[in-house]
């Protein structure tokens, strides 16, 4: 497990070890730093570990019109959601190819299939991850490595509050539990699926309805869902 907050990481480490009787390793660092991914990879190697499964669940978003948001914040979003992800995959995928096997899961978002006027940068980063992961799978599958994109809709976590999305149509109503989404994504990854969406209604809307909607209609629909009540 890797993240910035050492205290939370150690709490998760204890929880996992107690519940499952395994040894967990935690690495506290900032992946948005220029050498963040390289530092994590070096620490994994120094601990004598090899990566058989890589689950990328890192990322952040924020609601608001692009020109009214901090440029620094949006560039940081790109660094975290895209740049750090690509850097880490390059390092770990190379190791997986050398060992002849590996599985990668990108915990992404249905935002990657849409256009988000009030989350322009976030939606664009999710579109990048969707494209990147699928291309990675095609390039690496013959070498024993698979890459899966998990694209859930609203999940009941702290993300909505952190992204300032409370009181918007995107998060109104009941969301999926983190546990159910994690299980769905894990099963899809182990099966080597390319892309998976955890809810039937979302799959139908994204695959069967939205491709036939005019772009202006889609933009207005998502903009309305992103607007606070």
C-alpha positions in Angstrom: 0.0 0.0 0.0 1.3 3.4 -0.9 0.0 6.9 -0.1 1.1 10.2 1.5 -0.5 9.7 5.0 1.7 7.4 7.1 -0.8 7.3 9.9 -3.7 6.1 7.8 -1.4 3.6 6.0 -0.3 2.0 9.2 -3.9 1.8 10.4 -4.8 0.0 7.2 -1.7 -2.3 7.5 -2.8 -3.3 11.0 -6.4 -3.9 9.9 -5.3 -6.1 6.9 -2.8 -8.1 8.9 -5.3 -8.7 11.8 -8.1 -9.7 9.5 -6.2 -11.9 7.1 -3.1 -13.1 8.9 -0.7 -11.7 6.2 2.2 -9.4 6.2 1.5 -6.0 4.7 4.0 -3.4 3.6 3.3 0.3 3.5 5.2 3.1 1.7 4.6 6.7 2.7 5.5 9.1 -0.1 4.1 11.7 -2.5 3.4 10.2 -6.0 2.9 13.7 -7.5 6.6 14.5 -6.8 8.8 14.4 -9.9 10.5 11.2 -8.7 7.6 9.8 -6.7 7.0 6.8 -8.8 10.7 6.0 -9.0 11.0 6.3 -5.3 8.1 3.9 -4.7 9.6 1.4 -7.1 13.0 1.7 -5.4 11.4 1.1 -2.0 9.5 -1.9 -3.2 12.8 -3.4 -4.6 14.7 -2.5 -1.4 12.0 -4.4 0.6 12.8 -7.5 -1.5 9.3 -7.5 -3.0 8.0 -8.3 -6.5 4.7 -6.9 -7.8 2.3 -9.6 -9.1 -0.8 -7.4 -9.0 -0.8 -3.6 -9.2 -4.1 -1.8 -8.3 -4.1 1.9 -9.0 -6.7 3.5 -6.8 -5.1 6.9 -6.5 -6.5 10.1 -7.9 -8.5 13.2 -7.1 -11.1 15.5 -8.7 -12.8 18.8 -8.0 -16.0 20.5 -9.1 -16.0 23.9 -10.7 -15.7 25.8 -13.9 -12.2 25.5 -15.4 -11.4 29.2 -15.6 -12.5 29.7 -12.0 -10.4 26.9 -10.6 -6.8 27.2 -9.5 -4.4 26.3 -12.4 -2.0 24.9 -9.8 -4.7 22.5 -8.6 -5.6 21.3 -12.1 -2.0 20.8 -13.0 -1.5 18.8 -9.8 -4.5 16.7 -10.8 -2.9 15.9 -14.1 0.4 15.1 -12.3 -1.4 12.7 -9.9 -4.1 11.1 -12.1 -2.0 10.8 -15.3 1.8 11.5 -15.0 2.4 9.4 -11.8 0.2 6.6 -13.1 2.1 6.4 -16.4 5.5 6.5 -14.6 4.6 3.8 -12.2 3.2 1.5 -14.9 6.3 1.9 -16.9 8.5 0.7 -14.0 6.2 -2.1 -12.8 5.1 -3.4 -16.2 8.8 -3.9 -17.1 9.2 -6.0 -14.0 6.1 -8.0 -14.8 7.3 -8.7 -18.3 10.6 -9.9 -16.9 8.9 -12.3 -14.5 6.4 -13.4 -17.2 3.2 -12.5 -15.5 1.2 -9.7 -13.9 -2.1 -8.1 -13.5 -2.9 -4.4 -13.4 -6.2 -2.8 -12.3 -7.0 0.8 -12.9 -9.8 2.0 -10.6 -11.1 4.7 -13.0 -14.6 6.2 -13.4 -17.5 6.4 -15.8 -16.3 10.0 -16.2 -13.8 8.5 -18.6 -16.7 7.9 -21.1 -18.2 11.3 -20.7 -17.5 15.1 -21.1 -17.6 17.1 -17.9 -18.1 20.8 -18.3 -17.8 21.5 -14.5 -15.0 18.9 -14.0 -13.2 19.4 -17.3 -9.7 18.4 -16.2 -10.8 15.5 -14.0 -13.0 13.9 -16.8 -10.1 14.3 -19.3 -7.7 12.5 -17.0 -10.2 9.7 -16.6 -10.5 9.5 -20.4 -6.7 9.2 -20.6 -6.6 6.4 -18.1 -9.3 4.5 -20.0 -7.5 4.8 -23.3 -4.0 4.1 -21.8 -5.1 1.0 -19.9 -6.7 -0.6 -22.9 -3.7 0.1 -25.2 -1.4 -1.3 -22.4 -3.4 -4.5 -22.3 -3.1 -5.1 -26.0 0.6 -4.4 -25.9 1.4 -6.6 -22.9 -1.1 -9.4 -23.0 1.1 -11.6 -25.2 3.9 -11.1 -22.6 1.7 -12.4 -19.7 0.5 -9.1 -18.4 -3.1 -7.9 -18.4 -4.5 -4.4 -17.8 -8.2 -3.9 -16.7 -10.2 -0.6 -16.3 -12.8 -0.5 -13.6 -15.2 2.3 -14.3 -17.7 2.7 -11.4 -20.3 5.4 -11.1 -21.0 7.0 -7.7 -19.3 5.1 -4.8 -20.1 5.8 -1.2 -16.6 7.1 -0.1 -15.1 10.4 0.9 -14.5 11.3 -2.7 -17.8 13.3 -3.2 -17.0 15.5 -0.2 -13.4 16.0 -1.2 -14.3 16.8 -4.8 -17.0 19.3 -3.6 -19.7 17.3 -5.4 -22.2 17.1 -2.6 -25.7 18.4 -3.6 -25.1 17.6 -7.3 -27.0 15.1 -9.4 -23.8 13.0 -9.8 -23.9 11.8 -6.2 -27.6 12.1 -5.3 -29.2 8.8 -4.4 -27.7 5.6 -3.3 -24.2 4.8 -4.5 -22.5 1.5 -4.6 -20.5 0.4 -1.6 -16.7 0.4 -1.8 -16.7 -3.3 -0.9 -18.9 -4.3 -3.8 -17.0 -2.2 -6.3 -13.7 -3.6 -5.1 -14.9 -7.1 -5.4 -16.3 -6.5 -8.9 -13.0 -4.9 -10.0 -10.9 -7.7 -8.5 -13.0 -10.4 -10.2 -12.8 -8.6 -13.6 -9.0 -8.1 -13.2 -8.5 -11.8 -12.4 -10.6 -12.8 -15.4 -8.4 -10.5 -17.6 -11.3 -8.3 -18.7 -10.5 -5.1 -20.6 -13.1 -2.7 -19.3 -15.8 -3.3 -16.7 -18.6 -1.1 -15.3 -20.1 -2.4 -12.0 -23.8 -1.4 -12.6 -26.0 -2.7 -15.3 -27.9 0.6 -15.7 -24.7 2.5 -16.2 -23.4 -0.1 -18.7 -26.6 0.2 -20.7 -26.5 4.0 -20.7 -22.8 4.3 -21.6 -22.7 1.5 -24.2 -26.2 1.7 -25.7 -27.5 5.2 -25.3 -24.8 7.8 -25.1 -23.0 6.9 -28.3 -26.1 8.0 -30.2 -26.6 11.2 -28.4 -25.4 14.5 -30.0 -22.4 16.0 -28.2 -24.2 19.2 -27.2 -27.0 17.1 -25.6 -24.5 15.1 -23.6 -22.6 18.2 -22.5 -25.8 19.9 -21.3 -26.9 16.7 -19.5 -23.6 16.2 -17.6 -23.4 19.9 -16.9 -26.8 19.8 -15.2 -25.8 16.8 -13.2 -22.6 18.5 -12.0 -24.4 21.7 -10.9 -25.2 22.1 -7.3 -28.8 22.2 -6.3 
